[in-house]
């Protein structure tokens, strides 16, 4: 079995990445999955600007032609040399798993294969197949913890020769996380805003990333979880009038669903009831919010939480890649989640 821990990736990339030709990268942080796939692609040595060397496919392309992956990997490039086949949007599709199992039986000679997947649970078909093959490196990507976020802040601000005060750092960490690409873009935006200064101050963080009160954002998230459409629209109106980035609500909603996912997994594994899990994993929550979270745990299954988390992740990634559509993407996604909650409450 070939697998590394999430925090071991940087060492693996520098020292051992070229020892493998097949990578399955998965996890709830889609931005981190995408970022690590790009780093591995860069390490392959394949010309990424050459369409004859690089083939990018969405999982839907394989659904139409299940044998295409094997054909692409085993075919010889038009001008020779090595190839890279890059699959995005994978889950547990049988046609992908069957192809991966076949390709893993013997080392690839002139090709690399990168598979980007979502949040694969332990024992899921794709993850199980990849972890069982010695020729496949599986790489998990989980949401950044405070240590990873601090390292990201230091790297991006250090590139601009900027320091940061403890208060500003604390404020910044509270506003990022959940998606690596989104977090990196926010820190880069802050660094650009502070270019010419020596140190990032707390007011710089609130000015460029968002100055909404946490209460307003929490009100919006609570309305979303409760399926209360009127309360959601009222909260969003307040946030909009305060010139706060709607992206913060999208990010806060994702963090809430990630917490629900952890709680629900603990409930199902230990056969606990919502009040019991709230006494342990929900102790840090404000007392006003606890009934809302407990109700959500009763209504949302593990599968539906995972689906909604993936949808929120995709919306965050889309809003960061196409910032001109940020508000419309966020609003449409959050509205859909609110309506979904409402249907579960009915």
C-alpha positions as CSV (number, residue, x, y, z in Angstrom):
1,X,0.0,0.0,0.0
2,X,1.4,3.4,-1.0
3,X,-0.1,6.3,0.9
4,X,1.1,9.5,2.6
5,X,-0.4,11.7,5.3
6,X,-1.7,15.0,4.2
7,X,1.0,17.0,6.0
8,X,3.8,14.8,4.4
9,X,3.0,16.0,0.9
10,X,5.7,18.7,0.6
11,X,8.4,16.3,1.6
12,X,7.0,13.6,-0.8
13,X,6.8,16.1,-3.6
14,X,10.5,17.1,-3.3
15,X,12.0,13.7,-2.6
16,X,9.8,10.8,-3.9
17,X,7.1,12.0,-6.3
18,X,9.1,10.8,-9.4
19,X,9.1,7.3,-8.0
20,X,5.4,6.9,-8.9
21,X,3.4,7.3,-12.1
22,X,-0.1,7.0,-10.9
23,X,-1.6,9.4,-8.2
24,X,-5.1,9.5,-6.7
25,X,-5.6,12.8,-4.9
26,X,-8.8,13.1,-2.8
27,X,-10.4,15.0,0.1
28,X,-12.9,17.6,1.1
29,X,-10.6,20.5,0.3
30,X,-11.1,20.7,-3.5
31,X,-8.8,23.7,-3.8
32,X,-6.0,21.7,-2.1
33,X,-6.7,18.7,-4.4
34,X,-6.4,20.9,-7.4
35,X,-3.3,22.6,-6.2
36,X,-1.5,19.4,-5.3
37,X,-2.5,17.8,-8.7
38,X,-0.9,20.9,-10.4
39,X,2.3,20.5,-8.4
40,X,2.6,16.8,-9.3
41,X,2.0,17.6,-12.9
42,X,4.8,20.1,-12.8
43,X,7.1,17.4,-11.3
44,X,6.4,14.9,-14.0
45,X,8.5,16.8,-16.6
46,X,5.8,16.5,-19.2
47,X,5.3,19.7,-21.3
48,X,2.0,21.0,-19.9
49,X,1.6,23.5,-22.8
50,X,1.7,20.7,-25.4
51,X,-1.7,19.2,-26.2
52,X,0.0,16.1,-27.6
53,X,1.6,15.4,-24.2
54,X,-1.1,16.5,-21.8
55,X,-4.7,15.1,-21.9
56,X,-7.2,16.5,-19.5
57,X,-10.5,14.7,-19.0
58,X,-13.5,15.1,-16.9
59,X,-15.0,12.0,-15.4
60,X,-18.0,12.5,-17.7
61,X,-15.7,11.9,-20.7
62,X,-15.0,8.4,-19.4
63,X,-18.6,7.7,-18.8
64,X,-19.2,8.1,-22.5
65,X,-16.2,5.9,-23.4
66,X,-15.2,3.6,-20.4
67,X,-12.2,2.2,-22.2
68,X,-10.7,5.6,-23.1
69,X,-8.5,5.9,-20.0
70,X,-6.6,2.7,-20.7
71,X,-6.3,3.6,-24.4
72,X,-4.9,7.1,-23.6
73,X,-2.4,5.7,-21.1
74,X,-1.2,2.9,-23.4
75,X,-1.1,4.9,-26.6
76,X,2.2,6.4,-28.0
77,X,2.4,10.2,-28.3
78,X,2.4,11.6,-31.8
79,X,6.0,12.9,-31.4
80,X,7.1,10.3,-28.8
81,X,8.1,11.3,-25.3
82,X,6.1,10.9,-22.1
83,X,2.4,11.8,-21.6
84,X,0.3,12.9,-18.7
85,X,-3.4,12.0,-18.4
86,X,-5.2,14.1,-15.9
87,X,-8.7,13.1,-14.7
88,X,-10.9,15.5,-12.8
89,X,-14.2,15.1,-10.8
90,X,-13.8,11.4,-9.9
91,X,-15.8,9.7,-7.2
92,X,-16.4,5.9,-7.2
93,X,-17.3,5.3,-10.8
94,X,-16.9,1.6,-11.6
95,X,-15.5,2.2,-15.1
96,X,-12.7,4.4,-13.5
97,X,-12.0,1.9,-10.8
98,X,-11.8,-1.0,-13.2
99,X,-9.4,0.9,-15.5
100,X,-7.2,2.0,-12.5
101,X,-7.0,-1.6,-11.3
102,X,-5.9,-2.7,-14.7
103,X,-3.3,0.0,-15.1
104,X,-1.9,-0.6,-11.6
105,X,-1.0,-4.2,-12.4
106,X,2.3,-3.3,-14.0
107,X,4.4,-0.1,-14.0
108,X,3.5,2.5,-16.7
109,X,6.4,3.0,-19.1
110,X,5.7,6.3,-20.9
111,X,2.8,8.0,-19.1
112,X,1.7,9.6,-15.9
113,X,-1.8,9.4,-14.5
114,X,-3.3,11.9,-12.1
115,X,-6.8,11.4,-10.7
116,X,-8.5,14.2,-8.8
117,X,-11.3,12.9,-6.6
118,X,-13.7,14.3,-4.0
119,X,-14.1,13.3,-0.4
120,X,-13.6,9.6,-0.5
121,X,-14.7,7.8,2.7
122,X,-12.6,5.0,4.0
123,X,-13.5,1.8,2.3
124,X,-15.0,3.5,-0.8
125,X,-14.3,1.7,-4.0
126,X,-11.8,4.1,-5.6
127,X,-9.9,4.7,-2.4
128,X,-9.8,1.0,-1.6
129,X,-8.5,0.1,-5.0
130,X,-5.9,2.8,-5.1
131,X,-4.6,2.1,-1.5
132,X,-4.3,-1.6,-2.3
133,X,-2.0,-1.0,-5.3
134,X,1.7,-0.5,-4.6
135,X,2.2,1.4,-7.9
136,X,-0.5,4.0,-7.0
137,X,0.2,6.9,-4.6
138,X,-2.9,8.0,-2.7
139,X,-2.8,11.6,-1.3
140,X,-5.5,12.9,1.1
141,X,-6.3,16.6,1.2
142,X,-8.1,17.8,4.3
143,X,-9.0,21.4,5.3
144,X,-6.1,23.4,6.5
145,X,-5.6,23.5,10.3
146,X,-4.2,26.6,12.1
147,X,-0.6,25.4,11.5
148,X,-1.1,25.0,7.8
149,X,-2.9,28.4,7.6
150,X,-0.1,30.1,9.5
151,X,2.5,28.6,7.1
152,X,0.4,29.7,4.1
153,X,0.2,33.3,5.5
154,X,3.9,33.4,6.2
155,X,4.8,32.1,2.7
156,X,2.6,34.5,0.8
157,X,3.3,37.6,2.9
158,X,7.0,36.7,3.0
159,X,7.2,36.7,-0.8
160,X,6.2,40.4,-0.6
161,X,8.5,41.0,2.4
162,X,5.6,41.8,4.6
163,X,5.3,41.2,8.4
164,X,1.9,40.8,10.2
165,X,0.8,41.7,13.7
166,X,-0.6,39.0,16.0
167,X,-4.0,40.7,15.9
168,X,-4.1,40.8,12.1
169,X,-3.0,37.2,11.9
170,X,-5.8,36.1,14.2
171,X,-8.3,38.1,12.2
172,X,-7.1,36.7,8.9
173,X,-7.2,33.1,10.1
174,X,-10.8,33.5,11.2
175,X,-11.7,34.6,7.6
176,X,-9.9,31.9,5.6
177,X,-9.7,28.1,5.6
178,X,-11.8,25.4,4.1
179,X,-10.4,25.7,0.6
180,X,-6.7,26.1,-0.1
181,X,-7.0,28.0,-3.4
182,X,-9.5,30.4,-2.0
183,X,-7.4,30.9,1.1
184,X,-4.2,31.5,-0.9
185,X,-6.0,34.0,-3.2
186,X,-7.3,35.9,-0.2
187,X,-3.9,36.2,1.3
188,X,-2.4,37.3,-2.0
189,X,-5.1,39.9,-2.3
190,X,-4.2,41.2,1.1
191,X,-0.4,41.2,0.2
192,X,-1.1,43.2,-2.9
193,X,-3.3,45.7,-0.9
194,X,-0.5,46.2,1.6
195,X,2.4,46.5,-0.9
196,X,4.6,49.4,0.1
197,X,4.0,48.8,3.9
198,X,6.3,46.9,6.2
199,X,3.6,45.2,8.3
200,X,0.0,44.1,7.8
201,X,-2.3,45.5,10.5
202,X,-5.7,44.3,11.6
203,X,-7.5,47.1,9.9
204,X,-5.9,46.1,6.6
205,X,-7.5,42.6,6.9
206,X,-10.9,43.9,7.6
207,X,-10.7,46.5,4.8
208,X,-9.7,44.2,2.0
209,X,-11.1,40.8,3.0
210,X,-14.3,41.8,4.8
211,X,-15.6,43.8,7.7
212,X,-18.9,42.1,8.4
213,X,-19.6,41.2,12.0
214,X,-19.4,37.5,12.8
215,X,-23.0,37.8,14.1
216,X,-24.3,38.7,10.7
217,X,-22.6,35.8,9.0
218,X,-23.8,33.4,11.7
219,X,-27.3,34.7,11.3
220,X,-27.1,33.8,7.6
221,X,-25.7,30.4,8.2
222,X,-28.2,29.7,10.9
223,X,-31.0,30.7,8.5
224,X,-29.6,28.4,5.9
225,X,-29.4,25.4,8.2
226,X,-32.9,26.1,9.5
227,X,-34.3,26.4,6.0
228,X,-35.8,29.8,6.9
229,X,-35.9,31.6,3.5
230,X,-37.1,35.0,4.9
231,X,-34.5,35.0,7.6
232,X,-31.8,34.1,5.1
233,X,-32.8,36.9,2.7
234,X,-32.9,39.4,5.6
235,X,-29.5,38.4,6.8
236,X,-28.0,38.6,3.2
237,X,-29.5,42.1,2.8
238,X,-27.8,43.2,6.0
239,X,-24.5,41.7,4.8
240,X,-24.8,43.3,1.4
241,X,-25.6,46.8,2.8
242,X,-22.4,46.5,5.0
243,X,-20.4,45.9,1.8
244,X,-19.2,42.6,3.2
245,X,-18.0,40.0,0.7
246,X,-20.8,37.4,0.2
247,X,-18.0,34.8,-0.2
248,X,-17.5,34.9,3.6
249,X,-21.0,33.5,4.1
250,X,-20.2,30.8,1.5
251,X,-17.0,29.9,3.4
252,X,-18.7,30.0,6.8
253,X,-21.5,27.7,5.5
254,X,-18.9,25.2,4.2
255,X,-17.1,25.2,7.6
256,X,-20.5,24.5,9.3
257,X,-21.2,21.5,7.0
258,X,-17.7,20.2,7.6
259,X,-18.5,20.3,11.4
260,X,-21.8,18.5,10.7
261,X,-19.9,15.9,8.7
262,X,-17.6,15.1,11.6
263,X,-20.4,15.1,14.1
264,X,-22.6,12.8,11.9
265,X,-19.7,10.4,11.4
266,X,-19.1,10.2,15.1
267,X,-22.9,9.6,15.7
268,X,-23.2,6.9,13.2
269,X,-20.0,5.1,14.3
270,X,-20.8,5.1,18.0
271,X,-24.6,5.0,17.6
272,X,-25.1,8.3,19.5
273,X,-28.1,10.6,19.5
274,X,-27.7,14.3,18.6
275,X,-27.9,15.6,22.2
276,X,-25.0,13.2,23.2
277,X,-22.8,14.4,20.3
278,X,-23.6,18.1,21.2
279,X,-22.2,17.5,24.7
280,X,-18.8,16.6,23.3
281,X,-18.2,18.0,19.8
282,X,-20.6,20.9,20.2
283,X,-19.4,22.3,23.5
284,X,-17.6,25.2,21.8
285,X,-20.8,26.4,20.1
286,X,-22.7,29.4,21.3
287,X,-25.8,28.3,23.3
288,X,-28.1,30.1,20.9
289,X,-26.8,28.1,18.0
290,X,-26.8,24.6,19.6
291,X,-30.6,23.9,18.9
292,X,-30.1,24.7,15.2
293,X,-27.1,22.4,14.9
294,X,-28.8,19.6,16.8
295,X,-31.9,19.9,14.5
296,X,-29.7,19.8,11.4
297,X,-28.0,16.6,12.7
298,X,-31.5,15.0,13.0
299,X,-32.4,16.0,9.4
300,X,-29.2,15.6,7.4
301,X,-27.8,12.1,6.7
302,X,-24.1,11.6,6.2
303,X,-24.6,11.2,2.5
304,X,-26.6,14.4,2.1
305,X,-24.1,16.3,4.2
306,X,-21.2,15.1,1.9
307,X,-23.1,16.0,-1.2
308,X,-23.8,19.5,0.1
309,X,-20.2,20.0,1.2
310,X,-19.0,19.0,-2.2
311,X,-21.4,21.5,-3.8
312,X,-20.3,24.3,-1.5
313,X,-16.6,23.4,-2.3
314,X,-17.3,23.5,-6.0
315,X,-19.0,26.9,-5.6
316,X,-16.0,28.3,-3.7
317,X,-13.6,27.1,-6.3
318,X,-15.7,28.5,-9.1
319,X,-16.1,31.9,-7.4
320,X,-12.3,32.1,-6.9
321,X,-11.5,31.2,-10.5
322,X,-14.1,33.6,-11.9
323,X,-14.4,36.4,-9.4
324,X,-16.6,38.4,-11.7
325,X,-19.3,35.8,-10.9
326,X,-18.5,35.5,-7.2
327,X,-21.7,37.1,-5.9
328,X,-24.1,35.3,-8.2
329,X,-22.5,31.9,-7.7
330,X,-22.5,32.3,-3.9
331,X,-26.0,33.6,-3.7
332,X,-27.4,30.8,-6.0
333,X,-25.6,28.1,-4.0
334,X,-26.6,29.4,-0.6
335,X,-30.2,29.9,-1.7
336,X,-30.3,26.3,-3.0
337,X,-28.9,25.0,0.4
338,X,-31.5,27.0,2.3
339,X,-34.3,25.5,0.2
340,X,-32.9,22.1,0.6
341,X,-32.9,22.6,4.4
342,X,-36.4,23.8,4.2
343,X,-37.6,20.7,2.5
344,X,-35.9,18.5,5.1
345,X,-37.7,20.5,7.8
346,X,-41.1,20.1,6.2
